[in-house]
Amino acid sequence: VLTTEGFRDLLEIGRQIRPKMYDLKADHPPPLAPRHLRFEVTERIGGKGNIVKDLTEDTIAKAVAVIAESEVTSCAVCLLFAFLNPEHEQRLGAALAEALPDVSVSLSSAVQPEFREYERFSTTLLNAYLQPLIGHYMRYLGEELKDAAPNARLGINQSSGGLMSVDRAGQVPIRTALSGPAAGAIGAMQLARLAGKPNVITLDMGGTSADVALIRDYETGISYDRDVAGFPVRLPMVDINTVGAGGGSIAWFDRDGLMKVGPLSAGAEPGPACYGRGGTEPTVSDANLVLGRLSGELLGGAMSLDVEKARAALQSISDHLGFSVERTAHGMLGIVVANMVRAIRTISVERGHDPREFSLMGFGGAGALHTGEVARALDMDEIIVPLSPGILCAHGLVVSDLKEDFVASARMPLDEDGLAIIANRALGLGERAEEWFASENVPVDRQRIRLALDLRYRRQNFELTVPASPAEGGLDVAPLAALLARFYQAHERAYGHFTEEDPVEAVNVRVTALGLADLITPEPIEVHPDLAPTPRSHRQVWFEPDTSVETPVYDRAKLMPGHTFIGPAIVEQLDATSVVHPGDRVRVDASHNLIIEVEL
């Protein structure tokens, strides 16, 4: 790391916020760059972007020499107030690139040009940490695909839910930190549009974790403050909350004798005990198999599950609890459901949204196994299961737009004078967006620009992002009264109150450039109402801890639009299993989604 003189230890000082409020001994993860690899540079940019102390050529030469002597593969350049004036960072970056072409260089003014130096430094350091590995991989991938598919255009998904070029991904790999879950949210958003469901909460559950997101008015929420491996990252990301709740999550007892499920996971190897690959720990998949919710065969019969090994894995904890294996399995699922419900409350109730106003969409390999209990815990009356829940993230990649985010810090009162400055900053960002459109060859009719402002009451520490352009987009700034009304509404939703008496200030101007993807619209299918499908088999399934019910099992491939049936039921397909609880009503819509009306 190269940083301004006097700020070498900023990464260790941080924000003095404990990761766990009541754990007085909790440690923050050590900085990715140890202290002996953090070097100071004599220079200073002032708080208004003015040069207080010039960066001399001699200082640059010394900085290049010390980086060369350290034999590092990557360097983060993080100077104070570089987001206002990047000149010094750019000069250091150019010198490093010329003298040390094999060293990757990340400039904070390019990676995250916003105020709050600790978050800017942390984000840039993470980017520098990832750059050599991911940059090399992206170059290799691009070259290989040129030969294999010369006419194909490769896009890399971002955490914000849009595609970027391979070259851009190599420059800012930190933008891919949550790209997989973000793709699932984008796929869910597109399916929600096709199904006419504007408000959806998503539950993407796989083998190790569950990712939840909220879609309101067909738009995913965006968060700008996240932690990655304990390090703060301030970049736009789809607002996703992740918990250690997956098919491989292991049941265990804490020091007080309370049973927990996750975040420890059996992973894919050896995997749950029922896989028969040497795993012995009791997992969520074992519990689902014991309760009859999972079949003894997965992937269309290509993979067998061993119910006896699953029961043996659960036997030790059932003996400890004094319960039957089935009651123990039911309790395990209750715990993992509670974990997912808590995650959903974080992105809904704590953000001012009532989950009862949303549909619950379950996907991933295990999402639809648990949506029934999750919906009941949150009083949600509708569940959506996509046609191919196991590959919805891949679907999201296919339908994602090209996307680039631009930001400029602009701390000023939100008044008429401030709006003039904001409009000028927006035009500057718009020019950069136009350059991006040209570099990506985005046709004019596919170009879209959105303008937003980060606003807060004066002296608040955290801001809210509100749209600042008209509904159709563009760079025209909305009138002051409209901006204030949007801020008041957002503040009331987030915190339950607002006041028109306290002054409001802007802190950042944001421009999002989109290259719209071609819409994928399925052919309309005739719906035959009230058709009853024929189950392919029946089996005993435990929906309650102590009693089982003979339950019909349906083949998803044979369910057609218009089919309806009432639970209990199990719906099996190649990539997922859906559990329908007793009394719930299922219909297949025109897009082959399962629409489950929950009996509350």
C-alpha positions as CSV (number, residue, x, y, z in Angstrom):
1,V,0.0,0.0,0.0
2,L,1.1,3.5,-0.8
3,T,-0.6,6.1,1.3
4,T,-0.3,9.7,2.5
5,E,2.2,10.4,5.2
6,G,0.7,9.9,8.6
7,F,-2.0,7.4,7.4
8,R,-0.1,4.2,7.3
9,D,-2.1,2.7,10.2
10,L,-5.6,3.8,9.0
11,L,-6.5,0.2,7.9
12,E,-5.9,-1.0,11.5
13,I,-7.6,1.9,13.2
14,G,-10.7,1.4,11.2
15,R,-14.1,2.5,12.7
16,Q,-13.7,1.1,16.2
17,I,-16.9,-0.9,15.8
18,R,-16.9,-4.4,17.3
19,P,-18.0,-7.2,14.9
20,K,-20.1,-8.5,17.8
21,M,-21.5,-5.9,20.1
22,Y,-21.2,-7.9,23.4
23,D,-18.0,-9.8,22.6
24,L,-15.4,-7.6,24.2
25,K,-12.6,-9.9,22.9
26,A,-13.6,-10.0,19.3
27,D,-10.9,-9.1,16.9
28,H,-11.1,-7.6,13.5
29,P,-9.3,-9.5,10.7
30,P,-5.8,-8.2,10.2
31,P,-5.3,-6.0,7.2
32,L,-4.5,-7.8,3.9
33,A,-1.4,-5.7,3.7
34,P,0.8,-6.1,6.8
35,R,2.3,-3.0,8.3
36,H,5.8,-3.6,6.8
37,L,4.2,-3.5,3.3
38,R,2.4,-0.2,3.9
39,F,4.5,2.7,2.9
40,E,4.0,6.5,3.3
41,V,4.3,9.1,0.6
42,T,5.1,12.8,1.3
43,E,2.2,14.6,-0.4
44,R,-1.1,16.1,0.6
45,I,-4.4,17.0,-1.1
46,G,-6.7,19.3,0.9
47,G,-10.3,18.9,1.8
48,K,-11.4,21.0,-1.2
49,G,-9.2,19.2,-3.7
50,N,-6.4,21.7,-3.6
51,I,-2.8,20.7,-3.5
52,V,-1.4,21.4,0.0
53,K,1.9,19.6,-0.5
54,D,3.1,18.7,-4.0
55,L,4.1,15.2,-5.0
56,T,7.7,15.6,-6.2
57,E,9.4,13.4,-8.8
58,D,12.0,12.4,-6.2
59,T,9.2,11.2,-3.9
60,I,7.7,9.2,-6.8
61,A,11.0,7.6,-7.6
62,K,11.5,6.6,-3.9
63,A,8.0,5.1,-3.8
64,V,8.6,3.0,-7.0
65,A,11.9,1.8,-5.5
66,V,10.4,0.7,-2.3
67,I,7.6,-1.2,-4.1
68,A,10.2,-2.9,-6.3
69,E,12.3,-3.9,-3.3
70,S,9.3,-5.4,-1.5
71,E,8.7,-7.8,-4.4
72,V,5.0,-7.6,-4.2
73,T,2.6,-8.6,-7.1
74,S,0.0,-5.9,-6.4
75,C,-0.1,-2.4,-5.0
76,A,-3.0,-0.3,-3.7
77,V,-2.5,3.5,-3.9
78,C,-4.7,5.2,-1.4
79,L,-4.1,8.9,-0.8
80,L,-6.1,11.3,1.3
81,F,-8.8,13.2,-0.6
82,A,-7.9,11.5,-3.9
83,F,-11.6,11.3,-4.6
84,L,-11.6,15.1,-5.0
85,N,-8.3,15.4,-6.9
86,P,-6.8,12.1,-8.3
87,E,-3.7,13.8,-9.8
88,H,-1.2,12.5,-7.3
89,E,-2.6,8.9,-7.4
90,Q,-2.6,9.0,-11.2
91,R,1.1,10.1,-11.3
92,L,2.1,7.3,-8.9
93,G,0.1,4.8,-10.8
94,A,1.6,5.8,-14.1
95,A,5.2,5.6,-12.6
96,L,4.5,2.2,-11.2
97,A,3.0,0.9,-14.4
98,E,6.0,2.1,-16.4
99,A,8.7,0.8,-14.0
100,L,7.0,-2.3,-12.8
101,P,4.7,-3.7,-15.5
102,D,4.2,-7.0,-13.8
103,V,2.8,-5.4,-10.6
104,S,-1.0,-4.8,-10.6
105,V,-1.9,-1.3,-9.5
106,S,-5.2,-0.2,-7.9
107,L,-5.9,3.5,-7.5
108,S,-8.6,4.4,-4.9
109,S,-9.7,7.3,-7.1
110,A,-10.5,4.8,-9.8
111,V,-11.9,1.9,-7.7
112,Q,-14.1,3.9,-5.2
113,P,-13.9,7.7,-5.6
114,E,-16.0,8.6,-2.6
115,F,-15.4,10.3,0.8
116,R,-14.8,8.2,4.0
117,E,-11.2,7.3,3.6
118,Y,-11.2,4.0,5.6
119,E,-13.9,2.4,3.5
120,R,-12.2,3.7,0.3
121,F,-8.8,2.3,1.4
122,S,-10.4,-1.0,2.4
123,T,-12.2,-1.4,-0.9
124,T,-9.1,-0.5,-2.9
125,L,-6.9,-2.9,-0.9
126,L,-9.4,-5.8,-1.5
127,N,-9.4,-5.0,-5.2
128,A,-5.6,-5.0,-5.2
129,Y,-5.6,-8.3,-3.4
130,L,-7.8,-9.9,-6.0
131,Q,-6.3,-8.2,-9.1
132,P,-3.4,-10.5,-9.9
133,L,-5.4,-13.7,-9.7
134,I,-8.6,-12.7,-11.3
135,G,-6.9,-10.4,-13.8
136,H,-4.8,-13.3,-15.0
137,Y,-7.9,-15.5,-15.2
138,M,-9.9,-13.0,-17.1
139,R,-7.1,-12.5,-19.7
140,Y,-6.8,-16.3,-20.1
141,L,-10.6,-16.7,-20.4
142,G,-10.9,-13.9,-23.0
143,E,-8.1,-15.3,-25.1
144,E,-9.5,-18.9,-25.0
145,L,-13.0,-17.8,-26.0
146,K,-11.7,-15.8,-28.9
147,D,-10.5,-19.0,-30.4
148,A,-13.5,-21.2,-29.3
149,A,-16.3,-18.6,-30.0
150,P,-14.9,-15.7,-32.0
151,N,-18.3,-14.0,-32.5
152,A,-19.4,-14.4,-28.9
153,R,-19.3,-11.4,-26.5
154,L,-18.3,-12.3,-23.0
155,G,-19.7,-10.5,-20.0
156,I,-18.8,-10.8,-16.4
157,N,-21.5,-10.2,-13.8
158,Q,-21.2,-7.6,-11.1
159,S,-22.4,-7.5,-7.6
160,S,-24.7,-4.6,-8.6
161,G,-26.6,-6.9,-11.0
162,G,-25.2,-6.0,-14.4
163,L,-22.5,-7.2,-16.9
164,M,-19.1,-5.7,-17.5
165,S,-16.4,-6.5,-20.0
166,V,-13.6,-9.0,-19.3
167,D,-11.1,-6.1,-19.3
168,R,-13.1,-4.2,-16.8
169,A,-13.5,-7.2,-14.6
170,G,-9.7,-7.6,-14.5
171,Q,-9.3,-4.0,-13.4
172,V,-12.0,-4.0,-10.7
173,P,-12.4,-7.6,-9.6
174,I,-13.9,-6.5,-6.2
175,R,-17.1,-5.7,-8.2
176,T,-17.6,-9.4,-8.6
177,A,-17.7,-10.2,-4.8
178,L,-21.4,-11.1,-4.7
179,S,-22.0,-11.5,-8.5
180,G,-23.4,-15.0,-8.2
181,P,-26.2,-14.2,-5.8
182,A,-26.8,-11.0,-7.6
183,A,-27.5,-12.9,-10.8
184,G,-30.1,-14.9,-9.0
185,A,-31.9,-11.7,-7.9
186,I,-31.8,-10.4,-11.5
187,G,-33.3,-13.6,-12.8
188,A,-36.0,-13.5,-10.1
189,M,-36.7,-9.9,-11.1
190,Q,-37.2,-10.8,-14.7
191,L,-39.5,-13.7,-13.8
192,A,-41.5,-11.5,-11.5
193,R,-42.1,-9.1,-14.4
194,L,-43.3,-12.0,-16.6
195,A,-45.6,-13.2,-13.8
196,G,-47.0,-9.8,-13.0
197,K,-45.7,-9.9,-9.4
198,P,-44.1,-6.5,-8.6
199,N,-43.2,-7.2,-5.0
200,V,-41.2,-10.4,-4.4
201,I,-38.8,-11.6,-1.7
202,T,-36.3,-14.2,-3.0
203,L,-34.9,-17.2,-1.2
204,D,-31.9,-18.7,-3.0
205,M,-30.8,-21.7,-1.0
206,G,-28.0,-24.0,-2.1
207,G,-25.6,-26.4,-0.4
208,T,-23.8,-24.0,2.0
209,S,-25.8,-20.8,2.3
210,A,-29.1,-19.0,1.7
211,D,-29.3,-15.6,0.0
212,V,-32.3,-13.4,0.4
213,A,-33.2,-10.3,-1.5
214,L,-36.1,-7.9,-1.9
215,I,-37.7,-6.8,-5.2
216,R,-40.1,-3.9,-5.0
217,D,-42.0,-2.5,-8.0
218,Y,-39.9,-4.9,-10.2
219,E,-36.6,-3.4,-9.0
220,T,-34.0,-4.9,-6.7
221,G,-32.6,-2.9,-3.8
222,I,-29.0,-1.6,-4.0
223,S,-26.7,-1.4,-1.0
224,Y,-23.5,0.6,-0.8
225,D,-22.1,-0.7,2.5
226,R,-21.2,-4.3,2.8
227,D,-18.6,-6.5,4.5
228,V,-16.6,-9.1,2.6
229,A,-14.7,-11.5,4.8
230,G,-14.9,-8.8,7.6
231,F,-13.6,-6.0,5.5
232,P,-15.9,-3.0,4.5
233,V,-16.6,-2.6,0.8
234,R,-18.3,0.5,-0.4
235,L,-19.6,-0.3,-3.9
236,P,-23.0,-0.7,-5.3
237,M,-24.3,-4.3,-4.7
238,V,-27.7,-5.9,-4.9
239,D,-29.0,-5.7,-1.4
240,I,-28.6,-9.4,-0.5
241,N,-28.4,-10.9,3.0
242,T,-26.6,-14.2,3.3
243,V,-26.9,-16.8,6.1
244,G,-25.1,-20.1,6.6
245,A,-28.2,-22.2,5.9
246,G,-27.9,-24.8,3.1
247,G,-28.4,-28.4,2.4
248,G,-25.0,-29.2,3.8
249,S,-25.4,-27.1,7.0
250,I,-24.4,-29.2,10.1
251,A,-26.4,-29.5,13.3
252,W,-24.2,-29.1,16.4
253,F,-24.5,-28.1,20.1
254,D,-23.0,-25.0,21.6
255,R,-21.3,-24.8,25.0
256,D,-24.7,-24.2,26.6
257,G,-26.1,-27.3,25.1
258,L,-28.3,-25.6,22.6
259,M,-28.6,-27.1,19.1
260,K,-27.5,-24.9,16.2
261,V,-27.7,-25.5,12.5
262,G,-24.9,-23.9,10.4
263,P,-22.9,-22.0,9.4
264,L,-20.6,-25.1,9.5
265,S,-21.2,-27.1,6.4
266,A,-20.3,-30.5,5.1
267,G,-19.7,-29.0,1.7
268,A,-19.7,-31.1,-1.5
269,E,-17.0,-33.4,-0.3
270,P,-17.6,-35.5,1.7
271,G,-21.1,-33.9,1.8
272,P,-24.1,-34.9,3.8
273,A,-24.1,-38.4,5.3
274,C,-26.8,-39.5,2.9
275,Y,-24.4,-38.9,-0.1
276,G,-22.5,-42.0,1.0
277,R,-19.1,-40.4,0.5
278,G,-17.8,-40.6,4.0
279,G,-19.7,-37.8,5.7
280,T,-21.0,-38.6,9.2
281,E,-22.3,-35.2,10.5
282,P,-26.1,-34.6,10.6
283,T,-27.0,-32.0,7.9
284,V,-30.2,-30.3,6.6
285,S,-30.2,-32.7,3.6
286,D,-30.2,-35.7,5.9
287,A,-33.1,-34.2,7.8
288,N,-35.1,-33.6,4.6
289,L,-34.4,-37.2,3.5
290,V,-35.4,-38.7,6.9
291,L,-38.7,-36.7,6.8
292,G,-39.5,-38.0,3.3
293,R,-39.3,-34.5,1.7
294,L,-36.4,-35.6,-0.4
295,S,-36.5,-38.7,-2.6
296,G,-33.9,-41.4,-2.4
297,E,-32.8,-40.4,-5.9
298,L,-31.8,-37.0,-7.2
299,L,-30.8,-35.6,-10.6
300,G,-33.4,-37.7,-12.4
301,G,-32.1,-40.9,-10.8
302,A,-28.4,-40.2,-11.5
303,M,-27.6,-39.8,-7.7
304,S,-28.8,-42.0,-4.9
305,L,-29.3,-40.9,-1.3
306,D,-28.9,-43.4,1.6
307,V,-31.7,-42.8,4.1
308,E,-30.1,-45.3,6.6
309,K,-26.9,-43.3,6.7
310,A,-28.9,-40.1,7.2
311,R,-30.8,-41.7,10.1
312,A,-27.5,-42.9,11.6
313,A,-26.0,-39.4,11.4
314,L,-29.1,-37.9,13.2
315,Q,-29.2,-40.7,15.8
316,S,-26.4,-39.2,18.0
317,I,-28.1,-35.8,18.4
318,S,-31.6,-37.4,18.8
319,D,-30.2,-39.6,21.6
320,H,-28.7,-36.4,23.2
321,L,-32.1,-34.7,23.0
322,G,-34.2,-37.7,23.9
323,F,-36.3,-37.3,20.8
324,S,-37.1,-39.6,17.9
325,V,-35.0,-39.2,14.8
326,E,-38.0,-37.6,12.9
327,R,-38.7,-35.1,15.7
328,T,-35.0,-34.2,15.7
329,A,-35.0,-33.8,11.9
330,H,-38.1,-31.6,12.2
331,G,-36.4,-29.5,14.9
332,M,-33.3,-29.1,12.7
333,L,-35.4,-27.7,9.8
334,G,-37.2,-25.4,12.3
335,I,-33.8,-23.9,13.3
336,V,-32.6,-23.4,9.7
337,V,-36.0,-21.8,8.8
338,A,-35.7,-19.4,11.7
339,N,-32.2,-18.4,10.4
340,M,-33.6,-17.7,7.0
341,V,-36.6,-15.8,8.4
342,R,-34.3,-13.6,10.4
343,A,-32.3,-12.8,7.3
344,I,-35.5,-11.9,5.4
345,R,-36.6,-9.6,8.3
346,T,-33.3,-7.8,7.9
347,I,-33.9,-6.9,4.3
348,S,-37.6,-6.3,4.7
349,V,-38.9,-5.3,8.2
350,E,-35.7,-3.5,9.1
351,R,-35.8,-1.6,5.8
352,G,-39.4,-0.5,6.3
353,H,-41.1,-3.2,4.2
354,D,-43.9,-5.5,5.3
355,P,-43.2,-9.1,4.0
356,R,-46.9,-9.8,4.0
357,E,-47.2,-7.5,1.0
358,F,-44.7,-9.7,-1.0
359,S,-44.7,-13.0,-2.7
360,L,-41.9,-15.5,-1.7
361,M,-39.9,-16.9,-4.6
362,G,-37.8,-20.0,-3.7
363,F,-35.0,-21.2,-6.0
364,G,-31.6,-22.8,-5.9
365,G,-31.4,-26.5,-5.3
366,A,-33.0,-26.3,-1.8
367,G,-35.0,-23.1,-1.7
368,A,-38.4,-24.7,-2.6
369,L,-37.9,-27.3,0.1
370,H,-38.4,-24.7,2.8
371,T,-40.5,-21.9,1.4
372,G,-43.7,-23.3,3.1
373,E,-42.3,-22.9,6.6
374,V,-40.6,-19.6,5.8
375,A,-43.8,-18.1,4.3
376,R,-45.9,-19.2,7.3
377,A,-43.4,-17.7,9.8
378,L,-43.7,-14.3,8.0
379,D,-47.5,-14.5,7.2
380,M,-46.8,-14.5,3.5
381,D,-49.7,-15.9,1.5
382,E,-48.1,-16.7,-1.8
383,I,-45.1,-18.7,-3.0
384,I,-43.6,-18.7,-6.5
385,V,-41.4,-21.6,-7.7
386,P,-39.8,-21.0,-11.1
387,L,-39.7,-23.6,-13.8
388,S,-36.0,-24.3,-13.3
389,P,-35.2,-23.1,-9.8
390,G,-31.7,-24.7,-9.7
391,I,-30.4,-22.6,-12.6
392,L,-32.1,-19.3,-12.0
393,C,-28.7,-17.6,-11.4
394,A,-27.6,-18.7,-14.8
395,H,-30.9,-17.3,-16.2
396,G,-30.2,-14.1,-14.5
397,L,-26.8,-13.8,-16.3
398,V,-28.5,-14.3,-19.7
399,V,-31.0,-11.5,-19.1
400,S,-28.7,-9.0,-17.4
401,D,-28.0,-5.6,-18.9
402,L,-24.5,-4.1,-19.4
403,K,-24.0,-1.8,-16.5
404,E,-21.5,0.8,-15.3
405,D,-21.8,2.9,-12.1
406,F,-20.2,6.4,-11.8
407,V,-20.1,8.5,-8.6
408,A,-18.8,11.8,-7.5
409,S,-18.8,13.1,-3.9
410,A,-20.6,16.4,-3.6
411,R,-21.2,17.4,0.0
412,M,-23.4,20.4,0.1
413,P,-26.8,21.6,1.3
414,L,-29.8,20.4,-0.7
415,D,-31.1,23.8,-1.9
416,E,-31.4,25.7,-5.1
417,D,-27.7,26.6,-5.1
418,G,-26.7,23.1,-4.3
419,L,-28.9,21.8,-7.2
420,A,-26.9,23.9,-9.6
421,I,-23.7,22.2,-8.5
422,I,-25.3,18.8,-8.5
423,A,-26.5,19.3,-12.1
424,N,-23.0,20.2,-13.1
425,R,-21.5,17.1,-11.4
426,A,-24.2,15.0,-13.1
427,L,-23.2,16.4,-16.5
428,G,-19.6,15.4,-15.8
429,L,-20.6,11.9,-14.9
430,G,-22.9,11.8,-17.9
431,E,-19.9,12.6,-20.2
432,R,-18.1,9.6,-18.7
433,A,-21.2,7.5,-19.3
434,E,-21.3,8.5,-22.9
435,E,-17.6,7.5,-23.3
436,W,-18.5,4.1,-21.7
437,F,-21.4,3.6,-24.2
438,A,-19.1,4.2,-27.0
439,S,-16.4,1.9,-25.7
440,E,-19.0,-0.9,-25.3
441,N,-20.7,-0.2,-28.7
442,V,-24.1,0.2,-27.1
443,P,-26.7,1.2,-29.7
444,V,-28.4,4.5,-28.9
445,D,-31.8,2.9,-28.6
446,R,-30.5,0.6,-25.9
447,Q,-28.8,3.3,-23.8
448,R,-30.3,4.3,-20.5
449,I,-29.0,6.6,-17.8
450,R,-30.3,6.9,-14.2
451,L,-29.4,9.7,-11.8
452,A,-29.5,9.3,-8.0
453,L,-28.4,11.3,-5.0
454,D,-27.1,10.2,-1.6
455,L,-29.0,12.4,0.9
456,R,-29.2,12.7,4.6
457,Y,-30.2,15.2,7.3
458,R,-27.3,17.4,8.3
459,R,-25.0,15.8,11.0
460,Q,-26.3,12.3,10.2
461,N,-23.7,9.6,9.6
462,F,-25.6,7.5,7.1
463,E,-27.3,8.5,3.9
464,L,-30.2,7.2,1.8
465,T,-30.0,6.9,-2.0
466,V,-33.0,8.4,-3.8
467,P,-33.7,8.7,-7.5
468,A,-33.0,12.2,-8.8
469,S,-34.1,12.0,-12.4
470,P,-37.6,11.8,-13.9
471,A,-39.2,8.4,-14.1
472,E,-38.0,7.9,-17.7
473,G,-34.4,8.4,-16.6
474,G,-31.8,10.9,-17.9
475,L,-29.5,13.5,-16.4
476,D,-32.1,16.2,-15.7
477,V,-32.3,16.8,-11.9
478,A,-35.8,16.7,-10.5
479,P,-37.1,19.9,-8.8
480,L,-36.1,20.5,-5.2
481,A,-39.5,19.8,-3.8
482,A,-39.7,16.5,-5.6
483,L,-36.2,15.5,-4.2
484,L,-37.2,16.4,-0.7
485,A,-40.4,14.5,-0.9
486,R,-38.6,11.4,-2.1
487,F,-36.1,11.7,0.7
488,Y,-38.8,12.1,3.3
489,Q,-40.6,9.0,2.0
490,A,-37.4,7.0,2.0
491,H,-36.5,8.2,5.5
492,E,-39.9,7.3,6.9
493,R,-39.8,3.8,5.3
494,A,-36.3,3.2,6.7
495,Y,-36.6,4.7,10.1
496,G,-40.3,5.2,10.7
497,H,-40.2,9.0,10.9
498,F,-39.1,12.2,9.0
499,T,-39.2,15.9,9.6
500,E,-39.4,18.8,7.2
501,E,-37.8,21.1,9.7
502,D,-34.2,19.9,9.7
503,P,-31.9,20.8,6.7
504,V,-31.0,18.1,4.2
505,E,-27.7,17.7,2.5
506,A,-26.3,15.8,-0.5
507,V,-23.1,13.8,-0.2
508,N,-22.8,11.9,-3.5
509,V,-24.1,12.1,-7.1
510,R,-24.6,8.8,-8.8
511,V,-25.1,8.0,-12.4
512,T,-25.8,4.4,-13.6
513,A,-25.4,3.7,-17.3
514,L,-27.2,0.7,-18.8
515,G,-26.9,-1.1,-22.1
516,L,-30.3,-2.9,-22.2
517,A,-30.2,-6.6,-23.0
518,D,-32.7,-8.2,-25.4
519,L,-35.8,-9.3,-23.6
520,I,-36.4,-13.0,-23.4
521,T,-40.2,-13.5,-23.6
522,P,-41.5,-17.0,-23.7
523,E,-44.2,-18.0,-26.3
524,P,-47.7,-17.7,-24.8
525,I,-49.2,-21.0,-23.7
526,E,-52.8,-21.8,-23.5
527,V,-53.9,-22.3,-19.9
528,H,-56.5,-25.0,-19.2
529,P,-58.1,-24.1,-15.9
530,D,-58.7,-26.6,-13.1
531,L,-56.9,-29.6,-14.7
532,A,-55.9,-32.1,-12.0
533,P,-52.5,-33.8,-12.7
534,T,-51.8,-37.4,-11.9
535,P,-49.2,-38.1,-9.3
536,R,-46.5,-40.6,-10.3
537,S,-46.2,-42.1,-6.8
538,H,-47.0,-41.6,-3.1
539,R,-44.8,-41.7,0.0
540,Q,-44.9,-40.9,3.7
541,V,-43.8,-37.3,4.5
542,W,-43.5,-35.8,8.0
543,F,-45.0,-32.2,8.1
544,E,-45.4,-32.5,11.8
545,P,-42.8,-33.8,14.4
546,D,-44.6,-37.0,15.3
547,T,-46.9,-37.9,12.5
548,S,-46.5,-38.6,8.8
549,V,-49.0,-38.2,5.9
550,E,-49.2,-40.2,2.7
551,T,-48.3,-37.6,0.2
552,P,-48.6,-37.6,-3.7
553,V,-45.4,-37.0,-5.6
554,Y,-45.7,-35.1,-8.9
555,D,-43.3,-35.0,-11.8
556,R,-42.6,-31.3,-12.6
557,A,-42.0,-32.0,-16.2
558,K,-45.6,-33.3,-16.6
559,L,-47.2,-30.3,-14.9
560,M,-48.8,-28.0,-17.5
561,P,-50.2,-24.5,-17.3
562,G,-53.7,-24.7,-15.8
563,H,-52.9,-27.7,-13.6
564,T,-54.1,-27.3,-10.0
565,F,-53.9,-29.4,-6.9
566,I,-54.0,-29.1,-3.1
567,G,-51.3,-30.1,-0.7
568,P,-49.8,-32.1,0.8
569,A,-47.6,-32.8,-2.2
570,I,-44.1,-33.2,-3.3
571,V,-43.0,-31.9,-6.8
572,E,-39.8,-33.3,-8.1
573,Q,-37.6,-32.3,-11.0
574,L,-34.1,-32.6,-12.2
575,D,-32.7,-29.6,-10.4
576,A,-34.9,-29.1,-7.3
577,T,-37.7,-30.5,-5.1
578,S,-40.7,-28.4,-4.0
579,V,-42.6,-29.2,-0.8
580,V,-46.3,-28.2,-0.7
581,H,-47.8,-28.2,2.8
582,P,-51.2,-29.6,3.7
583,G,-54.0,-27.2,2.6
584,D,-51.9,-25.1,0.3
585,R,-53.3,-24.7,-3.2
586,V,-51.0,-25.0,-6.3
587,R,-51.6,-23.8,-9.8
588,V,-49.3,-23.7,-12.8
589,D,-49.3,-20.4,-14.5
590,A,-48.7,-19.6,-18.2
591,S,-44.9,-19.4,-17.6
592,H,-44.8,-22.8,-15.9
593,N,-44.2,-21.3,-12.5
594,L,-45.8,-23.0,-9.5
595,I,-48.0,-20.5,-7.8
596,I,-48.7,-21.7,-4.2
597,E,-51.5,-20.1,-2.2
598,V,-50.4,-20.6,1.4
599,E,-53.1,-21.6,3.9
600,L,-52.3,-19.4,6.9
